[in-house]
Amino acid sequence: AGPAWAGCYNYLEDGAADAPRAEICFAGKCEQTAIEVTCGNATGGLVIYANGWRIDQFNEGDQDRTVISRDGKVVEHGLDSLVFDGRSYSELAR
């Protein structure tokens, strides 16, 4: 087996002014925010946003899972929409 690989980028360490912007909508309310940290590897990844949202994607057994949380509390019903870099991901985690 080859070596494990993971890549992370912390925008706070590199200056948050350059962080990618996002719009996250939940329960009918939309917020503008920025990405603080993003990581990825062969089996999953995560994105942590400046306003407390976090999206984890990973493989559990033979199924891919997405867990969305805010300030450490898991959101059961997913987001209304997520817009990142002008692209919409309205069906994320439904």
PyMOL commands that set and color helices and strands:
alter all, ss='L'
color gray80, all
select helices_A, chain A and resi 11-14+16-18
alter helices_A, ss='H'
color red, helices_A
select strands_A, chain A and resi 6-10+21-26+29-41+44-49+53-60+63-70+73-74+81-84+87-88
alter strands_A, ss='S'
color yellow, strands_A
deselect
rebuild
show_as cartoon
